[in-house]
Amino acid sequence: MLTYFIGFAILGFFIQLVVSDDKSALLLCLGIAILWGFTHHAIWGVVALGELLLGYVVSNLTSKR
């Protein structure tokens, strides 16, 4: 469980660095979470969305854009 948390947080961190538009980045996070929810139980999709957004927000707060 901890590995998924770290992995999704790192993925969210890199999504913010790679995708320049905030709306596109958030849609990408949502798409990844929906796919994760389809392949696993729906609750894990919601959890994955939270972890992706955590990494995204941390990257957004620490970047110098």
Biopython code that builds the backbone (N, CA, C, O; Angstrom):
import numpy as np
from Bio.PDB.StructureBuilder import StructureBuilder

atoms = [
    (1, "MET", "N", (0.814, -1.193, 0.000)),
    (1, "MET", "CA", (0.000, 0.000, 0.000)),
    (1, "MET", "C", (0.856, 1.256, 0.000)),
    (1, "MET", "O", (0.542, 2.226, -0.690)),
    (2, "LEU", "N", (1.922, 1.242, 0.761)),
    (2, "LEU", "CA", (2.803, 2.403, 0.821)),
    (2, "LEU", "C", (3.496, 2.629, -0.522)),
    (2, "LEU", "O", (3.750, 3.771, -0.906)),
    (3, "THR", "N", (3.799, 1.550, -1.233)),
    (3, "THR", "CA", (4.449, 1.701, -2.536)),
    (3, "THR", "C", (3.520, 2.378, -3.534)),
    (3, "THR", "O", (3.979, 3.185, -4.343)),
    (4, "TYR", "N", (2.225, 2.072, -3.497)),
    (4, "TYR", "CA", (1.274, 2.745, -4.371)),
    (4, "TYR", "C", (1.162, 4.225, -4.011)),
    (4, "TYR", "O", (1.099, 5.081, -4.894)),
    (5, "PHE", "N", (1.138, 4.516, -2.732)),
    (5, "PHE", "CA", (1.075, 5.912, -2.284)),
    (5, "PHE", "C", (2.269, 6.702, -2.806)),
    (5, "PHE", "O", (2.111, 7.786, -3.367)),
    (6, "ILE", "N", (3.447, 6.158, -2.619)),
    (6, "ILE", "CA", (4.658, 6.834, -3.075)),
    (6, "ILE", "C", (4.681, 6.931, -4.596)),
    (6, "ILE", "O", (5.041, 7.970, -5.151)),
    (7, "GLY", "N", (4.298, 5.849, -5.269)),
    (7, "GLY", "CA", (4.314, 5.837, -6.727)),
    (7, "GLY", "C", (3.362, 6.843, -7.338)),
    (7, "GLY", "O", (3.739, 7.566, -8.261)),
    (8, "PHE", "N", (2.131, 6.906, -6.842)),
    (8, "PHE", "CA", (1.162, 7.857, -7.382)),
    (8, "PHE", "C", (1.524, 9.291, -7.029)),
    (8, "PHE", "O", (1.290, 10.200, -7.825)),
    (9, "ALA", "N", (2.090, 9.507, -5.850)),
    (9, "ALA", "CA", (2.509, 10.862, -5.481)),
    (9, "ALA", "C", (3.649, 11.329, -6.380)),
    (9, "ALA", "O", (3.667, 12.483, -6.808)),
    (10, "ILE", "N", (4.589, 10.452, -6.666)),
    (10, "ILE", "CA", (5.684, 10.803, -7.570)),
    (10, "ILE", "C", (5.160, 11.037, -8.978)),
    (10, "ILE", "O", (5.615, 11.952, -9.664)),
    (11, "LEU", "N", (4.205, 10.217, -9.419)),
    (11, "LEU", "CA", (3.609, 10.402, -10.740)),
    (11, "LEU", "C", (2.896, 11.756, -10.829)),
    (11, "LEU", "O", (3.029, 12.460, -11.830)),
    (12, "GLY", "N", (2.157, 12.115, -9.808)),
    (12, "GLY", "CA", (1.505, 13.422, -9.776)),
    (12, "GLY", "C", (2.504, 14.560, -9.775)),
    (12, "GLY", "O", (2.273, 15.603, -10.385)),
    (13, "PHE", "N", (3.623, 14.354, -9.083)),
    (13, "PHE", "CA", (4.687, 15.358, -9.057)),
    (13, "PHE", "C", (5.231, 15.581, -10.463)),
    (13, "PHE", "O", (5.420, 16.723, -10.883)),
    (14, "PHE", "N", (5.484, 14.494, -11.194)),
    (14, "PHE", "CA", (6.047, 14.610, -12.536)),
    (14, "PHE", "C", (5.028, 15.085, -13.560)),
    (14, "PHE", "O", (5.396, 15.721, -14.548)),
    (15, "ILE", "N", (3.767, 14.790, -13.343)),
    (15, "ILE", "CA", (2.729, 15.301, -14.251)),
    (15, "ILE", "C", (2.727, 16.821, -14.224)),
    (15, "ILE", "O", (2.599, 17.459, -15.269)),
    (16, "GLN", "N", (2.867, 17.401, -13.054)),
    (16, "GLN", "CA", (2.876, 18.859, -12.956)),
    (16, "GLN", "C", (4.115, 19.439, -13.631)),
    (16, "GLN", "O", (4.050, 20.533, -14.191)),
    (17, "LEU", "N", (5.225, 18.741, -13.590)),
    (17, "LEU", "CA", (6.444, 19.237, -14.210)),
    (17, "LEU", "C", (6.397, 19.126, -15.730)),
    (17, "LEU", "O", (6.944, 19.984, -16.423)),
    (18, "VAL", "N", (5.757, 18.093, -16.259)),
    (18, "VAL", "CA", (5.763, 17.824, -17.691)),
    (18, "VAL", "C", (4.645, 18.565, -18.419)),
    (18, "VAL", "O", (4.875, 19.148, -19.478)),
    (19, "VAL", "N", (3.439, 18.545, -17.857)),
    (19, "VAL", "CA", (2.285, 19.162, -18.514)),
    (19, "VAL", "C", (2.203, 20.619, -18.076)),
    (19, "VAL", "O", (2.143, 20.915, -16.883)),
    (20, "SER", "N", (2.203, 21.518, -19.045)),
    (20, "SER", "CA", (2.267, 22.940, -18.703)),
    (20, "SER", "C", (0.907, 23.532, -18.316)),
    (20, "SER", "O", (0.848, 24.448, -17.496)),
    (21, "ASP", "N", (-0.165, 23.029, -18.885)),
    (21, "ASP", "CA", (-1.502, 23.560, -18.624)),
    (21, "ASP", "C", (-2.117, 22.852, -17.413)),
    (21, "ASP", "O", (-2.140, 21.622, -17.360)),
    (22, "ASP", "N", (-2.613, 23.622, -16.442)),
    (22, "ASP", "CA", (-3.183, 23.035, -15.233)),
    (22, "ASP", "C", (-4.405, 22.180, -15.531)),
    (22, "ASP", "O", (-4.566, 21.106, -14.952)),
    (23, "LYS", "N", (-5.271, 22.648, -16.433)),
    (23, "LYS", "CA", (-6.486, 21.902, -16.749)),
    (23, "LYS", "C", (-6.150, 20.551, -17.389)),
    (23, "LYS", "O", (-6.764, 19.537, -17.056)),
    (24, "SER", "N", (-5.197, 20.536, -18.289)),
    (24, "SER", "CA", (-4.791, 19.281, -18.927)),
    (24, "SER", "C", (-4.171, 18.319, -17.922)),
    (24, "SER", "O", (-4.409, 17.112, -17.971)),
    (25, "ALA", "N", (-3.379, 18.865, -17.016)),
    (25, "ALA", "CA", (-2.742, 18.023, -16.001)),
    (25, "ALA", "C", (-3.786, 17.395, -15.072)),
    (25, "ALA", "O", (-3.690, 16.218, -14.726)),
    (26, "LEU", "N", (-4.768, 18.181, -14.678)),
    (26, "LEU", "CA", (-5.805, 17.645, -13.794)),
    (26, "LEU", "C", (-6.672, 16.617, -14.520)),
    (26, "LEU", "O", (-7.095, 15.628, -13.922)),
    (27, "LEU", "N", (-6.937, 16.849, -15.808)),
    (27, "LEU", "CA", (-7.688, 15.855, -16.588)),
    (27, "LEU", "C", (-6.891, 14.565, -16.750)),
    (27, "LEU", "O", (-7.461, 13.474, -16.734)),
    (28, "LEU", "N", (-5.584, 14.686, -16.905)),
    (28, "LEU", "CA", (-4.738, 13.503, -16.984)),
    (28, "LEU", "C", (-4.765, 12.731, -15.664)),
    (28, "LEU", "O", (-4.856, 11.503, -15.667)),
    (29, "CYS", "N", (-4.688, 13.436, -14.548)),
    (29, "CYS", "CA", (-4.793, 12.782, -13.238)),
    (29, "CYS", "C", (-6.132, 12.081, -13.078)),
    (29, "CYS", "O", (-6.198, 10.960, -12.572)),
    (30, "LEU", "N", (-7.196, 12.742, -13.511)),
    (30, "LEU", "CA", (-8.525, 12.150, -13.418)),
    (30, "LEU", "C", (-8.631, 10.912, -14.300)),
    (30, "LEU", "O", (-9.215, 9.908, -13.894)),
    (31, "GLY", "N", (-8.074, 10.978, -15.493)),
    (31, "GLY", "CA", (-8.096, 9.824, -16.386)),
    (31, "GLY", "C", (-7.337, 8.636, -15.830)),
    (31, "GLY", "O", (-7.802, 7.500, -15.927)),
    (32, "ILE", "N", (-6.180, 8.883, -15.253)),
    (32, "ILE", "CA", (-5.403, 7.804, -14.637)),
    (32, "ILE", "C", (-6.174, 7.189, -13.474)),
    (32, "ILE", "O", (-6.186, 5.969, -13.308)),
    (33, "ALA", "N", (-6.814, 8.026, -12.676)),
    (33, "ALA", "CA", (-7.578, 7.529, -11.528)),
    (33, "ALA", "C", (-8.792, 6.712, -11.988)),
    (33, "ALA", "O", (-9.120, 5.696, -11.375)),
    (34, "ILE", "N", (-9.454, 7.146, -13.053)),
    (34, "ILE", "CA", (-10.605, 6.394, -13.565)),
    (34, "ILE", "C", (-10.162, 5.032, -14.081)),
    (34, "ILE", "O", (-10.808, 4.018, -13.814)),
    (35, "LEU", "N", (-9.054, 5.012, -14.824)),
    (35, "LEU", "CA", (-8.538, 3.723, -15.303)),
    (35, "LEU", "C", (-8.132, 2.816, -14.147)),
    (35, "LEU", "O", (-8.359, 1.607, -14.187)),
    (36, "TRP", "N", (-7.537, 3.399, -13.130)),
    (36, "TRP", "CA", (-7.155, 2.620, -11.951)),
    (36, "TRP", "C", (-8.404, 2.078, -11.235)),
    (36, "TRP", "O", (-8.409, 0.952, -10.738)),
    (37, "GLY", "N", (-9.443, 2.892, -11.196)),
    (37, "GLY", "CA", (-10.685, 2.450, -10.573)),
    (37, "GLY", "C", (-11.367, 1.338, -11.353)),
    (37, "GLY", "O", (-11.999, 0.462, -10.763)),
    (38, "PHE", "N", (-11.242, 1.365, -12.680)),
    (38, "PHE", "CA", (-11.825, 0.286, -13.491)),
    (38, "PHE", "C", (-11.057, -1.023, -13.326)),
    (38, "PHE", "O", (-11.661, -2.095, -13.298)),
    (39, "THR", "N", (-9.741, -0.945, -13.219)),
    (39, "THR", "CA", (-8.953, -2.171, -13.105)),
    (39, "THR", "C", (-8.934, -2.720, -11.679)),
    (39, "THR", "O", (-8.732, -3.917, -11.476)),
    (40, "HIS", "N", (-9.139, -1.865, -10.712)),
    (40, "HIS", "CA", (-9.229, -2.268, -9.303)),
    (40, "HIS", "C", (-10.614, -1.833, -8.821)),
    (40, "HIS", "O", (-11.446, -1.457, -9.647)),
    (41, "HIS", "N", (-10.879, -1.869, -7.575)),
    (41, "HIS", "CA", (-12.175, -1.420, -7.072)),
    (41, "HIS", "C", (-12.276, 0.092, -7.183)),
    (41, "HIS", "O", (-11.262, 0.789, -7.196)),
    (42, "ALA", "N", (-13.492, 0.592, -7.262)),
    (42, "ALA", "CA", (-13.714, 2.022, -7.490)),
    (42, "ALA", "C", (-13.108, 2.891, -6.390)),
    (42, "ALA", "O", (-12.641, 3.998, -6.658)),
    (43, "ILE", "N", (-13.115, 2.402, -5.175)),
    (43, "ILE", "CA", (-12.566, 3.196, -4.078)),
    (43, "ILE", "C", (-11.078, 3.449, -4.268)),
    (43, "ILE", "O", (-10.565, 4.492, -3.862)),
    (44, "TRP", "N", (-10.377, 2.491, -4.891)),
    (44, "TRP", "CA", (-8.949, 2.681, -5.116)),
    (44, "TRP", "C", (-8.689, 3.713, -6.200)),
    (44, "TRP", "O", (-7.625, 4.331, -6.228)),
    (45, "GLY", "N", (-9.643, 3.905, -7.084)),
    (45, "GLY", "CA", (-9.541, 5.000, -8.048)),
    (45, "GLY", "C", (-9.615, 6.351, -7.362)),
    (45, "GLY", "O", (-8.885, 7.277, -7.713)),
    (46, "VAL", "N", (-10.496, 6.457, -6.388)),
    (46, "VAL", "CA", (-10.623, 7.709, -5.627)),
    (46, "VAL", "C", (-9.355, 7.955, -4.811)),
    (46, "VAL", "O", (-8.871, 9.083, -4.726)),
    (47, "VAL", "N", (-8.832, 6.905, -4.220)),
    (47, "VAL", "CA", (-7.595, 7.028, -3.440)),
    (47, "VAL", "C", (-6.440, 7.430, -4.355)),
    (47, "VAL", "O", (-5.628, 8.283, -3.998)),
    (48, "ALA", "N", (-6.372, 6.816, -5.529)),
    (48, "ALA", "CA", (-5.311, 7.159, -6.482)),
    (48, "ALA", "C", (-5.419, 8.613, -6.914)),
    (48, "ALA", "O", (-4.399, 9.284, -7.073)),
    (49, "LEU", "N", (-6.635, 9.111, -7.107)),
    (49, "LEU", "CA", (-6.825, 10.516, -7.465)),
    (49, "LEU", "C", (-6.281, 11.430, -6.364)),
    (49, "LEU", "O", (-5.615, 12.424, -6.650)),
    (50, "GLY", "N", (-6.563, 11.095, -5.128)),
    (50, "GLY", "CA", (-6.036, 11.886, -4.011)),
    (50, "GLY", "C", (-4.522, 11.871, -3.960)),
    (50, "GLY", "O", (-3.899, 12.897, -3.689)),
    (51, "GLU", "N", (-3.924, 10.720, -4.219)),
    (51, "GLU", "CA", (-2.470, 10.622, -4.192)),
    (51, "GLU", "C", (-1.845, 11.374, -5.360)),
    (51, "GLU", "O", (-0.819, 12.033, -5.190)),
    (52, "LEU", "N", (-2.447, 11.286, -6.545)),
    (52, "LEU", "CA", (-1.957, 12.037, -7.698)),
    (52, "LEU", "C", (-2.047, 13.536, -7.458)),
    (52, "LEU", "O", (-1.125, 14.285, -7.779)),
    (53, "LEU", "N", (-3.170, 13.963, -6.890)),
    (53, "LEU", "CA", (-3.346, 15.389, -6.622)),
    (53, "LEU", "C", (-2.408, 15.870, -5.524)),
    (53, "LEU", "O", (-1.968, 17.019, -5.550)),
    (54, "LEU", "N", (-2.096, 15.013, -4.564)),
    (54, "LEU", "CA", (-1.127, 15.370, -3.535)),
    (54, "LEU", "C", (0.231, 15.659, -4.162)),
    (54, "LEU", "O", (0.849, 16.681, -3.861)),
    (55, "GLY", "N", (0.698, 14.769, -5.027)),
    (55, "GLY", "CA", (1.968, 14.993, -5.704)),
    (55, "GLY", "C", (1.935, 16.217, -6.593)),
    (55, "GLY", "O", (2.919, 16.951, -6.688)),
    (56, "TYR", "N", (0.797, 16.440, -7.249)),
    (56, "TYR", "CA", (0.634, 17.606, -8.123)),
    (56, "TYR", "C", (0.712, 18.904, -7.320)),
    (56, "TYR", "O", (1.396, 19.846, -7.721)),
    (57, "VAL", "N", (0.019, 18.949, -6.202)),
    (57, "VAL", "CA", (-0.002, 20.164, -5.377)),
    (57, "VAL", "C", (1.367, 20.425, -4.758)),
    (57, "VAL", "O", (1.816, 21.570, -4.713)),
    (58, "VAL", "N", (2.026, 19.393, -4.289)),
    (58, "VAL", "CA", (3.364, 19.575, -3.706)),
    (58, "VAL", "C", (4.322, 20.105, -4.768)),
    (58, "VAL", "O", (5.115, 21.005, -4.492)),
    (59, "SER", "N", (4.256, 19.558, -5.973)),
    (59, "SER", "CA", (5.113, 20.034, -7.053)),
    (59, "SER", "C", (4.759, 21.470, -7.435)),
    (59, "SER", "O", (5.645, 22.277, -7.718)),
    (60, "ASN", "N", (3.485, 21.783, -7.442)),
    (60, "ASN", "CA", (3.047, 23.131, -7.795)),
    (60, "ASN", "C", (3.504, 24.148, -6.739)),
    (60, "ASN", "O", (3.870, 25.270, -7.086)),
    (61, "LEU", "N", (3.486, 23.776, -5.489)),
    (61, "LEU", "CA", (3.916, 24.682, -4.424)),
    (61, "LEU", "C", (5.427, 24.872, -4.369)),
    (61, "LEU", "O", (5.911, 25.928, -3.962)),
    (62, "THR", "N", (6.168, 23.847, -4.779)),
    (62, "THR", "CA", (7.620, 23.932, -4.693)),
    (62, "THR", "C", (8.270, 24.443, -5.973)),
    (62, "THR", "O", (9.450, 24.792, -5.961)),
    (63, "SER", "N", (7.526, 24.495, -7.076)),
    (63, "SER", "CA", (8.128, 24.966, -8.330)),
    (63, "SER", "C", (8.217, 26.488, -8.342)),
    (63, "SER", "O", (7.500, 27.173, -7.612)),
    (64, "LYS", "N", (9.085, 26.985, -9.160)),
    (64, "LYS", "CA", (9.351, 28.424, -9.231)),
    (64, "LYS", "C", (8.732, 29.045, -10.476)),
    (64, "LYS", "O", (9.291, 30.006, -11.006)),
    (65, "ARG", "N", (7.591, 28.533, -10.971)),
    (65, "ARG", "CA", (6.957, 29.070, -12.175)),
    (65, "ARG", "C", (6.385, 30.410, -11.937)),
    (65, "ARG", "O", (5.812, 31.008, -12.849)),
]
sb = StructureBuilder()
sb.init_structure("model")
sb.init_model(0)
sb.init_chain("A")
sb.init_seg("    ")
for serial, (resi, resn, name, xyz) in enumerate(atoms, 1):
    if name == "N":
        sb.init_residue(resn, " ", resi, " ")
    sb.init_atom(name, np.array(xyz, "f"), 0.0, 1.0, " ", f" {name:<3s}", serial, name[0])
structure = sb.get_structure()
